[in-house]
Amino acid sequence: MNRRAFVRTFACSLFAAPLAAQAQQASRVFRLGALNLGAPPSTGTYDARRDVIVVLRDLGYVEGRNLAVERRYADGFVERLSVLAVELVQRHVEPG
């Protein structure tokens, strides 16, 4: 296993661990906040965030059914991060 795959798998498992403890509550929709300094990924490029969604799907969380992902992008402007973070808090995303 190469280093990149190991780090990605390890990071995804750490990210998903708090959600796995609550997996029995299937009727509840979990709201996940994703804050990114960059721009939204373009079609056809590698996006590590998709790996997180795959891990969550393996744990029983399916976007659109029992998982809602609120994505925010700062488009490279660090000063926008605080505003976007407040917006995610107002949307009542899950604490992590």
N, CA, C and O atoms as a MOPAC input file, in Angstrom:
PM7 MOZYME 1SCF
protein

 N      0.87000 1    -1.17700 1     0.00000 1
 C      0.00000 1     0.00000 1     0.00000 1
 C      0.90800 1     1.22800 1     0.00000 1
 O      1.79600 1     1.34300 1     0.84400 1
 N      0.68900 1     2.13200 1    -0.93100 1
 C      1.53000 1     3.30800 1    -0.96600 1
 C      1.12000 1     4.30100 1     0.11100 1
 O      0.04800 1     4.18400 1     0.70400 1
 N      1.96400 1     5.25500 1     0.35000 1
 C      1.75400 1     6.21200 1     1.44500 1
 C      0.47500 1     7.01800 1     1.26100 1
 O     -0.26900 1     7.22700 1     2.21900 1
 N      0.21600 1     7.46800 1     0.05000 1
 C     -0.97800 1     8.27900 1    -0.21400 1
 C     -2.26000 1     7.50400 1     0.10400 1
 O     -3.17700 1     8.04300 1     0.72500 1
 N     -2.31900 1     6.25700 1    -0.31800 1
 C     -3.49600 1     5.43300 1    -0.04500 1
 C     -3.65000 1     5.19100 1     1.45700 1
 O     -4.76500 1     5.20500 1     1.97900 1
 N     -2.53100 1     4.96900 1     2.15000 1
 C     -2.59600 1     4.75100 1     3.59400 1
 C     -3.12200 1     5.99000 1     4.31000 1
 O     -4.02000 1     5.89900 1     5.14700 1
 N     -2.55700 1     7.14700 1     3.97500 1
 C     -2.98600 1     8.39600 1     4.62800 1
 C     -4.45800 1     8.66500 1     4.33200 1
 O     -5.19900 1     9.06000 1     5.23200 1
 N     -4.89400 1     8.46400 1     3.10500 1
 C     -6.28700 1     8.69200 1     2.73300 1
 C     -7.21300 1     7.75900 1     3.51000 1
 O     -8.23500 1     8.19700 1     4.03900 1
 N     -6.86100 1     6.48300 1     3.58000 1
 C     -7.68100 1     5.51900 1     4.30700 1
 C     -7.72000 1     5.84200 1     5.79000 1
 O     -8.77400 1     5.76800 1     6.42200 1
 N     -6.57600 1     6.19800 1     6.33800 1
 C     -6.51500 1     6.53900 1     7.75600 1
 C     -7.35200 1     7.78000 1     8.05500 1
 O     -8.10100 1     7.80000 1     9.03200 1
 N     -7.23100 1     8.81000 1     7.22700 1
 C     -7.99300 1    10.04200 1     7.43600 1
 C     -9.49100 1     9.79800 1     7.30500 1
 O    -10.27600 1    10.33000 1     8.08900 1
 N     -9.88500 1     9.01400 1     6.33900 1
 C    -11.31000 1     8.71400 1     6.16200 1
 C    -11.86100 1     7.94100 1     7.34400 1
 O    -12.98700 1     8.18500 1     7.77900 1
 N    -11.07500 1     7.00800 1     7.86700 1
 C    -11.56300 1     6.23100 1     9.00400 1
 C    -11.68100 1     7.10100 1    10.24600 1
 O    -12.61800 1     6.92900 1    11.02500 1
 N    -10.75600 1     8.02800 1    10.45000 1
 C    -10.87300 1     8.94700 1    11.58800 1
 C    -12.08400 1     9.85300 1    11.43400 1
 O    -12.78600 1    10.14300 1    12.40300 1
 N    -12.31700 1    10.28900 1    10.22000 1
 C    -13.44100 1    11.18300 1     9.95200 1
 C    -14.77600 1    10.48200 1    10.18200 1
 O    -15.72400 1    11.08500 1    10.68300 1
 N    -14.84100 1     9.22100 1     9.81700 1
 C    -16.10300 1     8.48800 1     9.89300 1
 C    -16.36400 1     7.86900 1    11.25800 1
 O    -17.50200 1     7.49900 1    11.54500 1
 N    -15.35400 1     7.74300 1    12.10700 1
 C    -15.52000 1     7.06200 1    13.39500 1
 C    -16.63800 1     7.64100 1    14.25700 1
 O    -17.42500 1     6.86200 1    14.79700 1
 N    -16.75900 1     8.97100 1    14.41900 1
 C    -17.85200 1     9.47200 1    15.25500 1
 C    -19.23200 1     9.14500 1    14.68700 1
 O    -20.18400 1     8.97400 1    15.44700 1
 N    -19.34900 1     9.05900 1    13.39000 1
 C    -20.63900 1     8.76200 1    12.78000 1
 C    -21.00600 1     7.28700 1    12.92800 1
 O    -22.18800 1     6.94900 1    12.99100 1
 N    -20.01700 1     6.41500 1    12.98500 1
 C    -20.28400 1     4.98300 1    13.08100 1
 C    -20.98300 1     4.63200 1    14.38900 1
 O    -21.77000 1     3.68700 1    14.43300 1
 N    -20.70900 1     5.37400 1    15.44200 1
 C    -21.32500 1     5.10300 1    16.73500 1
 C    -22.82400 1     5.37700 1    16.71000 1
 O    -23.56200 1     4.84500 1    17.53900 1
 N    -23.27900 1     6.19400 1    15.77500 1
 C    -24.68600 1     6.56400 1    15.71100 1
 C    -25.39600 1     5.90200 1    14.53100 1
 O    -26.47800 1     6.34800 1    14.14900 1
 N    -24.83300 1     4.88100 1    13.95900 1
 C    -25.35000 1     4.29800 1    12.72400 1
 C    -26.70900 1     3.62400 1    12.88400 1
 O    -27.40300 1     3.42200 1    11.88800 1
 N    -27.11200 1     3.27000 1    14.10800 1
 C    -28.38600 1     2.58500 1    14.26300 1
 C    -29.59300 1     3.50200 1    14.05300 1
 O    -30.69400 1     3.00400 1    13.82100 1
 N    -29.42500 1     4.79800 1    14.12400 1
 C    -30.53800 1     5.73400 1    13.98200 1
 C    -30.77000 1     6.03500 1    12.50900 1
 O    -30.44100 1     7.12300 1    12.03700 1
 N    -31.33800 1     5.07400 1    11.77800 1
 C    -31.47000 1     5.18800 1    10.32700 1
 C    -32.45600 1     6.26400 1     9.89300 1
 O    -32.32300 1     6.79800 1     8.79200 1
 N    -33.43800 1     6.59900 1    10.72000 1
 C    -34.44800 1     7.56500 1    10.29400 1
 C    -33.94400 1     8.99800 1    10.38700 1
 O    -34.54600 1     9.89700 1     9.80100 1
 N    -32.88200 1     9.22400 1    11.09100 1
 C    -32.33600 1    10.56300 1    11.26200 1
 C    -31.44100 1    10.92200 1    10.06700 1
 O    -30.69600 1    10.08100 1     9.56400 1
 N    -31.52600 1    12.16300 1     9.63000 1
 C    -30.65400 1    12.65100 1     8.56200 1
 C    -29.51700 1    13.43100 1     9.21200 1
 O    -29.74800 1    14.42200 1     9.90400 1
 N    -28.29900 1    12.98000 1     8.98500 1
 C    -27.12500 1    13.64300 1     9.52400 1
 C    -26.67300 1    14.71600 1     8.53900 1
 O    -26.62600 1    14.48700 1     7.33000 1
 N    -26.34400 1    15.88200 1     9.07100 1
 C    -25.89400 1    16.99800 1     8.24400 1
 C    -24.39900 1    17.16900 1     8.46700 1
 O    -23.95200 1    17.51100 1     9.56200 1
 N    -23.64200 1    16.92800 1     7.41800 1
 C    -22.19500 1    17.00400 1     7.46500 1
 C    -21.74800 1    18.30400 1     6.81200 1
 O    -22.16300 1    18.60900 1     5.69400 1
 N    -20.92100 1    19.06100 1     7.48800 1
 C    -20.39100 1    20.30200 1     6.93200 1
 C    -19.01300 1    20.08700 1     6.34800 1
 O    -18.14800 1    19.50800 1     7.00500 1
 N    -18.79100 1    20.54200 1     5.12600 1
 C    -17.49700 1    20.40900 1     4.46400 1
 C    -17.02500 1    21.79000 1     4.04300 1
 O    -17.60900 1    22.40900 1     3.15400 1
 N    -15.97600 1    22.26900 1     4.67900 1
 C    -15.42300 1    23.60100 1     4.41500 1
 C    -14.08100 1    23.42800 1     3.71500 1
 O    -13.21400 1    22.70200 1     4.20100 1
 N    -13.90700 1    24.09500 1     2.57000 1
 C    -12.71100 1    23.91900 1     1.77200 1
 C    -12.16100 1    25.26100 1     1.35500 1
 O    -12.90800 1    26.13900 1     0.92300 1
 N    -10.84200 1    25.42800 1     1.48400 1
 C    -10.19600 1    26.67400 1     1.08700 1
 C    -10.19600 1    26.85800 1    -0.42400 1
 O    -10.22000 1    27.99200 1    -0.90300 1
 N    -10.17200 1    25.79000 1    -1.16800 1
 C    -10.08600 1    25.87100 1    -2.62100 1
 C    -11.42600 1    26.06100 1    -3.29900 1
 O    -12.42300 1    26.42600 1    -2.67600 1
 N    -11.41500 1    25.80100 1    -4.60200 1
 C    -12.62100 1    25.90300 1    -5.42100 1
 C    -13.24900 1    24.51700 1    -5.55400 1
 O    -12.59100 1    23.51300 1    -5.28300 1
 N    -14.51100 1    24.45300 1    -5.96600 1
 C    -15.11700 1    23.14100 1    -6.20800 1
 C    -14.31200 1    22.36600 1    -7.24700 1
 O    -13.79500 1    22.96000 1    -8.19300 1
 N    -14.19900 1    21.04800 1    -7.08300 1
 C    -13.41100 1    20.27000 1    -8.04700 1
 C    -14.07400 1    20.27400 1    -9.41600 1
 O    -15.30000 1    20.25000 1    -9.53000 1
 N    -13.24800 1    20.30400 1   -10.44600 1
 C    -13.78800 1    20.24400 1   -11.79400 1
 C    -14.06900 1    18.79100 1   -12.15300 1
 O    -13.50000 1    17.87300 1   -11.56100 1
 N    -14.93100 1    18.59600 1   -13.10400 1
 C    -15.31500 1    17.24500 1   -13.53400 1
 C    -14.10300 1    16.51700 1   -14.10300 1
 O    -13.33000 1    17.06900 1   -14.88500 1
 N    -13.96300 1    15.27500 1   -13.69000 1
 C    -12.88000 1    14.45200 1   -14.22700 1
 C    -11.58200 1    14.53400 1   -13.46200 1
 O    -10.64400 1    13.80900 1   -13.79200 1
 N    -11.47900 1    15.39100 1   -12.44400 1
 C    -10.25400 1    15.47000 1   -11.65900 1
 C    -10.40700 1    14.65300 1   -10.38600 1
 O    -11.52100 1    14.38700 1    -9.93500 1
 N     -9.27100 1    14.25500 1    -9.80800 1
 C     -9.30400 1    13.49300 1    -8.56500 1
 C     -9.77400 1    14.39500 1    -7.43100 1
 O     -9.32700 1    15.53500 1    -7.30700 1
 N    -10.66600 1    13.88500 1    -6.61800 1
 C    -11.19500 1    14.64100 1    -5.48000 1
 C    -11.21300 1    13.71900 1    -4.26900 1
 O    -12.01000 1    12.78300 1    -4.21000 1
 N    -10.33900 1    13.98100 1    -3.30400 1
 C    -10.23200 1    13.14300 1    -2.10300 1
 C    -11.52400 1    13.14700 1    -1.30100 1
 O    -11.78800 1    12.20300 1    -0.55700 1
 N    -12.32700 1    14.18200 1    -1.43800 1
 C    -13.58700 1    14.24600 1    -0.68400 1
 C    -14.54000 1    13.14100 1    -1.12000 1
 O    -15.37700 1    12.70900 1    -0.32800 1
 N    -14.43400 1    12.68100 1    -2.34100 1
 C    -15.26900 1    11.56000 1    -2.79700 1
 C    -14.93800 1    10.30000 1    -2.01600 1
 O    -15.81300 1     9.47000 1    -1.76900 1
 N    -13.68400 1    10.15400 1    -1.63000 1
 C    -13.28300 1     8.98200 1    -0.85400 1
 C    -13.99700 1     8.96300 1     0.49600 1
 O    -14.37700 1     7.90000 1     0.98500 1
 N    -14.17600 1    10.12600 1     1.09100 1
 C    -14.88700 1    10.21400 1     2.37100 1
 C    -16.33100 1     9.77800 1     2.18100 1
 O    -16.86300 1     9.03600 1     3.00600 1
 N    -16.96600 1    10.21900 1     1.12100 1
 C    -18.35200 1     9.84100 1     0.84900 1
 C    -18.46100 1     8.33300 1     0.62800 1
 O    -19.44200 1     7.71800 1     1.04600 1
 N    -17.46300 1     7.73200 1    -0.02500 1
 C    -17.47200 1     6.28300 1    -0.24000 1
 C    -17.36900 1     5.55200 1     1.09800 1
 O    -18.08000 1     4.57300 1     1.32600 1
 N    -16.49200 1     6.02000 1     1.97800 1
 C    -16.35600 1     5.38800 1     3.29900 1
 C    -17.65500 1     5.52400 1     4.08600 1
 O    -18.09700 1     4.56900 1     4.72600 1
 N    -18.26200 1     6.69800 1     4.04200 1
 C    -19.52900 1     6.89300 1     4.74500 1
 C    -20.61700 1     5.98200 1     4.17200 1
 O    -21.43000 1     5.44300 1     4.92300 1
 N    -20.63600 1     5.80900 1     2.85800 1
 C    -21.61300 1     4.91200 1     2.23100 1
 C    -21.40400 1     3.47800 1     2.71300 1
 O    -22.36700 1     2.74800 1     2.95000 1
 N    -20.13800 1     3.08200 1     2.85500 1
 C    -19.84000 1     1.74000 1     3.37100 1
 C    -20.33400 1     1.56800 1     4.80900 1
 O    -20.63100 1     0.45100 1     5.23300 1
 N    -20.42200 1     2.65600 1     5.54900 1
 C    -20.91200 1     2.61700 1     6.92900 1
 C    -22.43000 1     2.75600 1     7.01400 1
 O    -23.00000 1     2.72400 1     8.10400 1
 N    -23.08300 1     2.90900 1     5.86100 1
 C    -24.54100 1     2.97800 1     5.84900 1
 C    -25.11200 1     4.37300 1     5.68300 1
 O    -26.32800 1     4.55000 1     5.75500 1
 N    -24.26700 1     5.36200 1     5.46300 1
 C    -24.73600 1     6.73700 1     5.28100 1
 C    -24.76200 1     7.05300 1     3.79100 1
 O    -23.72400 1     7.04400 1     3.13000 1
 N    -25.94000 1     7.33000 1     3.27000 1
 C    -26.10400 1     7.57600 1     1.84300 1
 C    -26.59700 1     8.99500 1     1.65600 1
 O    -27.63300 1     9.39100 1     2.18900 1
 N    -25.83000 1     9.75500 1     0.88400 1
 C    -26.20400 1    11.14600 1     0.63300 1
 C    -27.55700 1    11.18400 1    -0.07900 1
 O    -27.76400 1    10.49600 1    -1.07900 1
 N    -28.46800 1    11.99300 1     0.44800 1
 C    -29.80200 1    12.09300 1    -0.10300 1
 C    -30.80800 1    11.22400 1     0.62900 1
 O    -32.01400 1    11.42400 1     0.48400 1
 N    -30.33200 1    10.25900 1     1.41600 1
 C    -31.23900 1     9.39800 1     2.16700 1
 C    -31.11800 1     9.68000 1     3.66700 1
 O    -32.08200 1    10.12400 1     4.29000 1
 N    -29.94800 1     9.42600 1     4.24900 1
 C    -29.76200 1     9.69500 1     5.66800 1
 C    -28.53000 1    10.56500 1     5.92500 1
 O    -28.05800 1    10.66600 1     7.05700 1
 N    -28.01800 1    11.18800 1     4.87000 1
 C    -26.86400 1    12.06400 1     4.97500 1
 C    -27.05300 1    13.25400 1     4.04200 1
 O    -27.35600 1    13.09300 1     2.86000 1
 N    -26.87100 1    14.43900 1     4.59100 1
 C    -26.88600 1    15.67100 1     3.78800 1
 C    -25.53000 1    16.34100 1     3.96900 1
 O    -25.11400 1    16.61000 1     5.09600 1
 N    -24.85000 1    16.60700 1     2.88100 1
 C    -23.53200 1    17.23100 1     2.94000 1
 C    -23.66500 1    18.68100 1     2.50500 1
 O    -24.07000 1    18.97400 1     1.38000 1
 N    -23.31700 1    19.57900 1     3.41300 1
 C    -23.31800 1    21.01200 1     3.13200 1
 C    -21.89000 1    21.39900 1     2.75900 1
 O    -21.01500 1    21.44200 1     3.62500 1
 N    -21.64600 1    21.67900 1     1.48600 1
 C    -20.30100 1    22.00400 1     1.00500 1
 C    -20.15700 1    23.51100 1     0.83100 1
 O    -21.03500 1    24.17900 1     0.28600 1
 N    -19.03300 1    24.02600 1     1.30500 1
 C    -18.72700 1    25.45100 1     1.14400 1
 C    -17.28900 1    25.57700 1     0.65100 1
 O    -16.39600 1    24.88400 1     1.13800 1
 N    -17.07200 1    26.46000 1    -0.31400 1
 C    -15.76100 1    26.66000 1    -0.91200 1
 C    -15.37100 1    28.13400 1    -0.81200 1
 O    -16.17000 1    29.01900 1    -1.12000 1
 N    -14.13000 1    28.38800 1    -0.37600 1
 C    -13.64400 1    29.75700 1    -0.21300 1
 C    -12.94100 1    30.27100 1    -1.46300 1
 O    -12.55600 1    31.43900 1    -1.50700 1
 N    -12.76600 1    29.44400 1    -2.46400 1
 C    -12.12200 1    29.81700 1    -3.73100 1
 C    -10.75300 1    30.47400 1    -3.53800 1
 O    -10.37800 1    31.37500 1    -4.28800 1
 N    -10.01000 1    30.01100 1    -2.52000 1
 C     -8.66700 1    30.51200 1    -2.28300 1
 C     -8.59000 1    31.75100 1    -1.40700 1
 O     -7.49300 1    32.23500 1    -1.12900 1
 N     -9.70800 1    32.26700 1    -0.97300 1
 C     -9.72300 1    33.47200 1    -0.14500 1
 C     -9.86800 1    33.08600 1     1.32400 1
 O    -10.96000 1    32.75100 1     1.78200 1
 N     -8.74600 1    33.13600 1     2.06500 1
 C     -8.72800 1    32.72500 1     3.47100 1
 C     -9.73000 1    33.52800 1     4.28800 1
 O    -10.34800 1    32.99100 1     5.20700 1
 N     -9.89600 1    34.79200 1     3.96900 1
 C    -10.79600 1    35.65900 1     4.73600 1
 C    -12.26400 1    35.21900 1     4.64300 1
 O    -13.07700 1    35.62200 1     5.47500 1
 N    -12.60800 1    34.41200 1     3.66100 1
 C    -13.98900 1    33.91900 1     3.52400 1
 C    -14.29600 1    32.72900 1     4.43000 1
 O    -15.46300 1    32.41500 1     4.66900 1
 N    -13.25500 1    32.06400 1     4.93600 1
 C    -13.46200 1    30.84900 1     5.72700 1
 C    -14.32800 1    31.07700 1     6.96200 1
 O    -15.19900 1    30.26200 1     7.26700 1
 N    -14.09600 1    32.18300 1     7.67800 1
 C    -14.87600 1    32.41900 1     8.89500 1
 C    -16.35100 1    32.64200 1     8.57100 1
 O    -17.22100 1    32.17100 1     9.30300 1
 N    -16.63800 1    33.34700 1     7.49500 1
 C    -18.03200 1    33.57900 1     7.09900 1
 C    -18.69100 1    32.26600 1     6.70400 1
 O    -19.83700 1    32.00800 1     7.07100 1
 N    -17.97600 1    31.44300 1     5.96200 1
 C    -18.51600 1    30.15500 1     5.53700 1
 C    -18.70900 1    29.21600 1     6.72700 1
 O    -19.67200 1    28.45100 1     6.76500 1
 N    -17.79600 1    29.27500 1     7.69600 1
 C    -17.93300 1    28.44100 1     8.89300 1
 C    -19.17400 1    28.83600 1     9.69100 1
 O    -19.89800 1    27.97200 1    10.18600 1
 N    -19.41600 1    30.13200 1     9.81500 1
 C    -20.62000 1    30.60200 1    10.51400 1
 C    -21.86600 1    30.11400 1     9.78000 1
 O    -22.84100 1    29.70100 1    10.40800 1
 N    -21.83100 1    30.16100 1     8.46900 1
 C    -22.96000 1    29.68900 1     7.66000 1
 C    -23.23900 1    28.20500 1     7.90900 1
 O    -24.39600 1    27.79600 1     8.01100 1
 N    -22.17700 1    27.40400 1     8.00600 1
 C    -22.37000 1    25.98600 1     8.27200 1
 C    -22.94300 1    25.75400 1     9.67000 1
 O    -23.78700 1    24.87800 1     9.86000 1
 N    -22.49200 1    26.52500 1    10.63000 1
 C    -23.03700 1    26.40600 1    11.98900 1
 C    -24.51500 1    26.75700 1    12.00300 1
 O    -25.30500 1    26.11400 1    12.69300 1
 N    -24.88100 1    27.76100 1    11.25300 1
 C    -26.30000 1    28.15400 1    11.18100 1
 C    -27.13500 1    27.08900 1    10.49900 1
 O    -28.34200 1    27.01500 1    10.73500 1
 N    -26.53900 1    26.27200 1     9.67300 1
 C    -27.25400 1    25.18500 1     8.99300 1
 C    -27.35800 1    23.94800 1     9.88000 1
 O    -27.90600 1    22.92600 1     9.46700 1
 N    -26.83600 1    24.04200 1    11.08000 1
 C    -26.92300 1    22.97300 1    12.09300 1
 C    -26.27200 1    21.66900 1    11.62800 1
 O    -26.87400 1    20.59900 1    11.70900 1
 N    -25.03200 1    21.77500 1    11.14000 1
 C    -24.30400 1    20.56500 1    10.77300 1
 C    -23.86700 1    19.84900 1    12.04400 1
 O    -23.82500 1    20.44500 1    13.12000 1
 N    -23.54000 1    18.56600 1    11.91000 1
 C    -23.15000 1    17.74800 1    13.05000 1
 C    -21.81900 1    18.22900 1    13.61300 1
 O    -20.90600 1    18.54200 1    12.84900 1
 N    -21.69200 1    18.29200 1    14.94800 1
 C    -20.40200 1    18.61900 1    15.53000 1
 C    -19.44900 1    17.45600 1    15.31600 1
 O    -19.86700 1    16.29900 1    15.35400 1
 N    -18.22200 1    17.73700 1    15.09900 1
 C    -17.27000 1    16.66000 1    14.86900 1
 C    -16.07300 1    16.87500 1    15.66200 1
 O    -15.14300 1    16.07100 1    15.60800 1

